[in-house]
């Protein structure tokens, strides 16, 4: 009975379903609050079509190559946003800044989620409009409610604690529940994340379709597309910087999610197609979100405050005299989008905690939830001004800085040549020069636009007599984190003086690279081969390795054909029998004639040979064979080592510590 064809069919079907689930997860992450709430709010501020056009430009020019870079380094190393900086240890602070950025985004996103949940509960259990949001005035047409949506929010759940303490208490309870129960969806990290995103994607797409079909107005969309009155903001730096930051937020570049997902969710995916698909989904979801809220909100001036979309939902439902089912669906859409946002932001944080604390990472996750609850309630108690400062000043600076340093670190310090070899290793094909050109130009574009924005912002604030203390605090915080983490990285280097320690911190650590032993073996052998060849000729000699693995797969059913009654115990076999089996393999297939024993048990001869005088006190360190075994060696006793394999088929391996 041959089970191999059936096994292959089952494996093929399983892989197809895995690919589908991964793409659904990518679609789900494109419906975060950054796309469904922040992008439409910024588009209302600067003009819908101009903003979307510039946003699309940044997605293709900056977000696409940066997404490819993060997915590639995550898939190669299977590390978290901090661990990937083993490639350039002195810039390890960038990883900690990404974790900090993700946590800050999670804090003020919880405010949005809690407000959506609160209004869903209040509308569901009571009347619509809410009683506390009703201010009737006599008009020729009868009684009309003169309280708008902004006043409604400010008099209820956003009211000061001294005026409406009960509403702040309700919000505190909701924030506590969200911080402690949403992380349950990440109980098993990427496995739980995949299941949660697949379910949430189906929910949010269904709700969005229902709202679009029953509430959207095609005439409003037509007028919006035909209008060309708002192209003047393109001459100002604010729209360019806002769309740049929006592209980095929408694609999750700032949070480190792509790095952690590259080694877990996307570990079997082609990073080139995955990055392209992620960019396309974010492009489509951004345009569709603006069209959806624009058509639901109707004509007129839109609110551009921090809670602009929540105000739009409430105000349009009251103006159009809709039943309370429609605002419930709209608030539910924001709620589900917020849950997806929190899961994507918490995933890299929990990934780091899991690597630091092992099985006890959930205890530290609970501690982070307690801290997050306290900080979120504090932000809410201070009003939305603090949340707006985080969203408009703090997060943009952190996003641009970490992206610039990340690209400079991997493309220029680690080296674009080694980076292309690594991507060649994980994809199996050479990287076109187009990607290198985008990586080289991205830091220049980011620094140019950010400098233009800072110059205009400083001029405006100085003319108005205002201060930008949050901006100064961000720069000081960035400097402190980078210097402290760089000092720690230099101190860990095992060198003899400060200068050599600093120089060593700019080179990859010995722990950088694939974690799986066989993958690391082939990766390092390819690096050695490409170092000795031309920079334009990539050598990938994995034919023998792939053939060996395929031979083992061809015999996958051999275990079921053995005679279990008369078979010998595998644990009683002698090393001599193992050596004999390896010899038989070579005789049966000439491919293995020049390949050494596979997983053979080393044997020690019973006749001890007399040690030579020069080998009696030989150092246990193994040195690099630069050219060939027996040739000149170069021993450097530091923690950076190379595994040089001049010829895999000759089974020559040498290591230097």
N, C-alpha and C positions, 0 to 999 in steps of 0.2 A: 504494500500500500504506500503510495507516494503522496506525502502531504505537502511537499514543497510548493506545487502550483496553487493549492488552496491557501497556504500561508502567504504566498506572494499576493494573491488577490485580496485577502483580508488586510494585508499591510498597505496595499495601494488604496483601498477604500478608506482606511483609517487616515492616511496621509491627506487624501482629498478633503475629508471632513475637517482635519486640523487646519488646512489652508483656508477653508471657508470660515471657520471660527476666528482665525487670526485676522482675516480681512474685516469681519464684522466688528472685532475689537478695535481695529483701526478706524472704522466708520464711527463707532461709539465715542472714541476719544476726540473726534472732530466736532462733537456736539457739547463741548464743555461750556462753562459760563463765559469763557473768553470769546467764543464765537457767537453764542446765542444771546448774550447780554451786553458784553463790553463793546464788541464790534458795532452792533446797531447804534448804541449810544454815541460812540465816537463819529459814526457816519451821520447821525442827526446833527452833530455839532459842526462838521466841516462840509457837509453836502454829500448826499448818498453816492451818486455815480463817481464823482472825483475821488472820493475816499476809497471806494472799492477798486477803482483802476490802479491807484497807487499801491494799495494793499496787495493786489495781485502781482504787481511788479516786484515788491519785496519778497513775496512768497517764492517766486521763481528764481530771483537773483541771489537771495541770502538764505532763506529758510530751507530750500531744497538741498544745496550742497552741505549746509550745516547738519541737516537731518541725516544725510548719508554718512557724514563723519562720525556722528554720535552713535548711530546704529552699528557702524563698522567696528569702532573701538570697543563697544559693549559686547558685540558678538564674538570678537576675537578673544577678549580677556575674561568674559563672564563676570565682570566686576560691577560694583556700584559706582555712582558719580565720583566718589573719593578714591576708590581703588584703582580706577583707570589711570590716575596720575602717577602710578609706578613708572609710566613711560617718561615722565619729566617730574621727578619728586619735588623739586624746588617750587613748583606751581601747584602743589597739593591744596593750597588754600582755595583755589577755584572750586574744587569739589565741595568744600565746606560752605562756600558762598551759595552754591546751587541748592544745597540742602536747606540753608537758611531762607533762600528765596522761595522755595517750595512751601516752607512752613508759614512764612508771612502771607503768601497768597491764600493758603488754606484758612488762615485766621479771618481775613476780611471776606472770603467767600462764604464762610459759615454765617456771617451776618445776613447775606442775601438769601441763603437757604432757609435760615430760621424765619425771616420775614415772609417768605413764600409759604412755608408750612403754617405760620400763625394765621395768615389771611385765609388759607384754605380751611383751617379749622373754624375760624370765626364765621366765614361765609357759609360753610356747610351746616353749622349748628344754629345759625340765626337767619336774619333777613338780609337782603341785598337791595340797596346800599346798607351799610352798617348803621346802627342807631347813633353811635358816637360820631358818625361822619355825615350827619344830616343837619342842615341849617336852612330851614324853609323860609322863603320870602314870597309875599303876595305880588303877583304879576297880572297883567291883563289876561293871560292865558291860564291863570290859576296859580297854585303853589308850585314853586320850583326850588330845587336844592342848589344853594349857592356855594356850597363848600366843594372845592376841587379836590383832586386826588392827593396833591402834595400836602394840603392842609389836613387831609384825613390821616395820612401817615404821621405827620408831625404831632397830631393830637392824640394818637393812639400808641402804637408800638415804638415810635421814635420820640415820644414825649419825654421831657426831663423826669428824672426819678422823683424830684420834689413835687411834681404836679400829678403824675400818674404812676405811682410806684407799682401798682398791680400789673401793668403791662410789661414793665421791665422784669418783674418776677416771672411772668409767663415766658418771656424771651430767654431768660436765664435757664429755665427748665428745658426749653426746646434745644438750646445750645448744648447743654449737658447731655441730653439724649443723643443728639447728632454726633458729638465728639466721641461718645463711648460705644455707640451701637453701629455707626457706619463702618468703623474699622473691623467689625466682625466679618465684613465682606472680603477682608484681606487676611483671614485667619491662616490660610495656607499659601499666602503670598501670591505668586503668579498663577497657580492653579485656581485659587478662589477668584482672583482678579479676572481671569478669562471667562469663567462662568458668569460672574456678575455683569461684565460688560456685554456679553451676548444677550442676556435678559434685558438689561437696561436699554440696549440699542433697539430692540424690538418695540419696547414701550414708547420711547421718545419719538421714533419714526412714525408709529401709529398715531400718536397724539398730534404730531406736527401735520400729518396728512389730513386728519379730521378738521383741525383749525383752518388749514389752507382751503379746503373744499367748501366749508360752510361760512367762513367769516371773511375771507379775502375779497378785495374789490379790484377787479382787473383794470378799471378806469384809472384808479389811483396809480397803479403800476405803469400804465401807459403814459400818464402825465409825468411821472418821475423820470422815465427813460427819455422822453422828448424834451425835458427841461435842460437847458445848458446855461443856467444863470449863475451857478455856483462854482465855476472853474477858477475864479480869482484866488481862492486859498492856496492854489498850487505854487504861488510865488512866495508863500510864507513857509518858514521852517517847521511850524507846528504840525501841519498835516503830514509832512514827510517823516518827522520823528515819531508821531503817533502811529502811523501805519507800520513803520519799522518795528516798533515795540509790539504792536498788535500781531505782526507776523511771527515774532519770536514767542509770544505767549500762546497763540493759537496752535502752533506745532509742538508745544511742550518742550521747546529747546531750553528754556530758562530753568526748568525744574529738575532736569536729570532723568526724567521718565524714560526717554529714548535710550539712554545708556543702560539702565537696569533692564528695560524690556528687550534690548538687543541681545542680552545673554540668557533670556528666559522665554518670553513670548515669541520673539523672532529669531530664535537660535538656529532654526532650520530654514529660514527665509533668505532670499537673495536681497541684500541690503539696497541694491540699486532700484529694483522694482518696488520694494517696500517703501523707500523714501519717496519715490515718484507717486505711488498710490496715496500715501499720507498727505502729500502736498495737494494733490487733486481733490481729495475729500475735504480738506480744510478750505480750499478755494470755493468749492461748491456750497459747503455748509455756510460759509460766510455770506455769500451772495444771497442764498435762500433765506437766511435769518433776517437780513435787512429787508428783503422783499416781504417776508411774512409780517413783521411788526409794523412796517410802513403801511401795508394794506389793512391790517387790523386797526391801527391807530387812526386811520382816516386822514383827511386833509387838515391843514393847520400847523401851527408851530408845535414842535415836540419838546418835551422836557429833556434836559441834558444833564441832570444831576446824577449822583452815584446810583440812585435807584430808578433811573429813567424808565426802564422796561416795566417795572412793577407799577409805577405811576401810569404808564400808558395802558396797561391791562385794566386797571381799575377805572380810569377816566373814560376810556372808550366803551367799557361795558355799561357805565352809568349813562353816558351820552346816547348810546344806541338803544338803551332800555332793554338790554339782553337779560335773559333769565340767568340765574346764578350758576347753572351748569357750565356755561362758557367761560366765565372767569375762573371757575374751579379747574377746568382743563388747562387754561393758559398758565395759571399759577403752578399747576402740576407739571407742566412742561419745564418751567424754570426749576422746580424742585428736583426733577430727575436729572436735568442738566447739571445742577449743583452737586448731586451725588456722584455723577461721573467725574466731575472736576476734583472732588475731594479724594476719590479713589486714585486718580492719576497723580495727584500731588503727594499723597501719603505713601505711594508704592516705593519710590526711591528712598524715602526716609526709613521705612520699615525694612527695606533691603539692607540698608547700612546697619540698622540695629541688629538684624539677624546675623550679620557677619561679625559684629562686635560681641554680642551677648550669647550667641548660639541659641539653645532651646529656651533661654530665659528672655528672649527679645520681646515677648508679649507683655512682660512686666514693665519693661521700659516704654513700650507703646502705651500702656495705661498711664504711665507717668506723663508722657508727652500729651496725652488727651486731657489730663487734669490741668496741665499748664496751658494748653490751648483753650480750654473752657474759660479759665481765669482771664487770659488775654483777650479773648473775643468779647466777653462781657464788659471788660474795661473799655474796649474800643466802642462798643455800643453805648455805654454810659456817657462817653465823651461826645456822642453825636456822630454824624456821618462825616464830619470834617476830617477826623483822623483817618478814617477809611479812605477818603478821597486823596489825602496826602500820600498814603501808602500806594495807592493805585496809580497816581499821576506823577509822583516824584521818586519815591524810594524804589519801587519795583522796576521802572524803566532804566534807572541808572545801573542797578544790579544786573538787569538783563543784558544791556549792551556791553558792560564791562566783562562779564563772564564769557560772553560769546567771543569778544575780541581776543581775550587771553587764551581761550580754548583753541581757537584757530591758529593763533601765533605759536602756541606751545606745541601743537601736534604737527603743523605744516612746516614751520621754520626751525624750531628747536629739536624736536624729535626727528624731523627730516621728511620732506615730501617723498624722497626716494623709498625710504623704509615704509612709509605709510602706503604708498602704492603697491609695494611688495606684499604688505599685510592684507590689503584688500584683494590683491590677486590670489592670495592664499585662501581666503574665505569664499571668494566668488568663483575662482577658476578661470578668470579671464582678465585681461589687462584693462586698466582704467584709462579711459580716453583723456586727452589733454584738456578737454573742456572743463572737467571737474577741477583740475589743478588751477586753471585760470580763474575760476570762480573763487577758489580758496585764497588765491593770492590777492584778489581784488576786494574781497569781503571786508577785511579789517580797514582798508582805506575808506570804503564807503561808510562803514559804521562810525569811524572816528570823524569823518567829514560832516555827516548829518548831525551827529551828537554835538560836535563843536559849534555848528551853526545854530542849533537849538539852544544850547547853553548861553551863547552870546546874546541872542534875542531875549531870552528869559531874564538874564541879569540886567539888561538895559531897561526892560519894562519894570522890574521890581525896584530898581534904583530910582527911576523916575517917579514911582508911586510911593517911595519911602518905605517899602516893605523889606522884610528879611527872608532869607532862604535857609533858615537853620536846619530844616530836615535834609536839604541837599548837602550842606556841610557835614552833618552827622553821618550821612551815608558814605561820603568819601573818607572820613576818618575811620569809620568801621571797616571799610574795605581795606584800607592801609594796615590797620591793626591785624586783621585776620591773615592777610597775605604775608606780612612780616613774621608773625608768630609761627605760622605753619612752615614757612621757608626755613626759619631757624631750627625748628624741630627736625625737618628733613636733613638739613646740613649736619646737625648733631648726631644723627643716626648713621651717617656715612663712616665707614671703617677705613679712614685714611690717616696720615701722619701729621698733617698740619691743616690750618684753616683754608688755605688756598686750594689744596687738592680736595678737601671736603666739598668746597663750593663747586669746583669743577665737576666732581663726581655726581653732585646733586642735579646737574643738568643732563646726565646720561641716564638711560633706562636702568631701573633696578633689576636685579637678578630674578625677581618674582614677576616681572612683566612678561605677558604672553599667555598663550592658552594654558589652562590648568590640567586638561586631560593629558596623561603622559605621552601617548602615541602622537597626538596632535602636536604637542610641544616638540617632540623629537623631529617630526617632519618640518614644522615651522622653522626651527632653528637651522636645520640642514639646508632649507631653501634660502634662508638669509645668508648663510655662509657661501652658498653657490652663487648668489646674486652679487655678493660683495666682490667676488673675484672676477665676475663678468662685467661687461659694459653696462652702464646704467640704463641702457635702452633695451637690453636683452634679458628678459625674465626667464629663469630656468625653473621649471617645475617638473621634477623627476619623481613622480609618485606612482609610476606604472607598476612597479614590482609590488609595492604595498597594496595597491588596489586589487591586484591579481590574487595576492595571498588572501585578502579578506573575502573576495568572491569565491575562492576555492572552499573556504570554510562555510560560506552560505550555501554552496551547492550540496554540501553534505549535511544539511540541517536536519534531515530525517534519519540520519544514520543511527541515532541513539535508539530509535524505535525498533530497529532490526537486529539488535544484539540479543544474544542468548543469555538472559539474566541468570539462569540456573547454573551455567557452567562458566560464567565469566569470572575473571580474577578481580580481586578487590583493588581498586585503583590506588588506594592508600598503602598497599603492600608492594607496589611495584618499585623496583630498584632504580637508582639513577642510571645503571647500565642499560636497563630496558628502555628508559626514556631516550638515551643516546642512540640506541639501536633504531627506535622508531623514527627519529629524525634522519638517520641514515637511509632508512627505507623510503622516506618521502622524497629524498633527493634522487634515489634510483628510479622511482616511479615517474617523476616529472622532471625533466631536465631543467625547468625554469629555476628550481631550487638548488641547482648544483653549486652555485657560488653564493648561497645565502646560508648563514649560520643557523644553528638550532633555534627554533621558536619556543620561547618560554621553557628552555631546558633547565634541568636542575644541575647546578655546578658540582663537579666531583673533585675530590682531593686525592691525589695519588698516595698510595700507601708507602711508596718509597720516597722519603724526603731527600731532596737534593740539597747539597751544601750551598749555603748562601754565599754569594760573592762578597768580598770585603767592602766594595763600594756600595752594596745594597743592604748591608747589615743594619744601618741606621737610616734607612730611606724615609723621607718625609711622607706622611700619608696624603698630602695634597697631590692631586692629579693635574698635570699641566696641559696646556693647549698644544696640540700638534698643528703648527701653522700651515705646513705644507703637506706632509705625509707622516705616517707613524714612523718613529725612528729618526725623524728629521729634527731641525732646530725647534726649540720650545721657548715659550715666553711666559713665565709665572708672575702673576700679579695677585698678591694676597689681599684682595678686597672682596666686597660682596657682589661685584659685578662679574658675571662669568659668561662664557660662551660655550655652547655645545656645538663643536665643529664636526661635521660629518662629510669628509671629502668625497666619499663614494659609498652610498648606502648598500650597494650590491656586494661590496667587500666587507661589510659589517665593521667598519672602522669607526669607533666612537672615542672621543677624547673630551675631557672636561677640565676647565680651569676654575679654581676658586679664588 
